[in-house]
């Protein structure tokens, strides 16, 4: 619930973002394919884009019903800090050949920001300024979030 609240705070001022509780409300194990199926039902005429980080490229084939997932949405790859670009390009090429689908690379600056880094910095008493929206930073500070290993 805390993560949902922080997400809600982060997107409040952007009219193009909408928060969903799809995965949160699921009573059994939550799989990406289930969320994409639900989104396709809610938005039957829309194209669904699934943004992934380059850090999960070596795991994605093990996801439940991965092949079906490649047919249900378009994959957008967001680069991650410290991951070799040649490896990324080879892995994308391999996945596209094996599963006959396209992964679109998002060309953008690589920001060295992760939820793990934010949690670690909080626990170490370091600043998290500019790592997330000010409103979310204020919420984290107000409620003492990430000072212990709870979330």
C-alpha positions, 0 to 999 in steps of 0.5 A: 500500500505504501508503494502504491501511495508513493506511485500515486503521489509521483503521477498526480500532476501528469494527466497521461499517467494512470495508476492500476491496482491490477497486480496488487488485487490478485489473490494468487501469484501475480504474473506479468501475462495476467496483468497484460491480459487484464489490460487488453480487456480494459483497453481492447482497442489500444496497443499495450507497451511493456517497458523492461529494464536491460537488467532483466533481459537474461531472465525474461525467457523464464517468465510464465507464458513468455512467448504468448506475452510477446504476442500481446504487447510491444516490448520497450527496453530501458537501458540500465547503468553498468550493462554492456551495450554489446551484450544488450544488442546480442541478447535482443537479437537472440530473443528476436530471432528465437521468438520472432518479435521486436524489442524497441530500445529506448534511446535515453540518458542512463540514470543510475537510480534504482529503488535499491539505491534509494532504500540503501541511501535512506538506511545509510542516512544519505540524501535521496534528493533528485532521485525521485519527485520532491513530493515522494521524497517528502512522503518518504521522509515524513513517514520514515520509509526505508529506514528499516528493511520492511519494504 
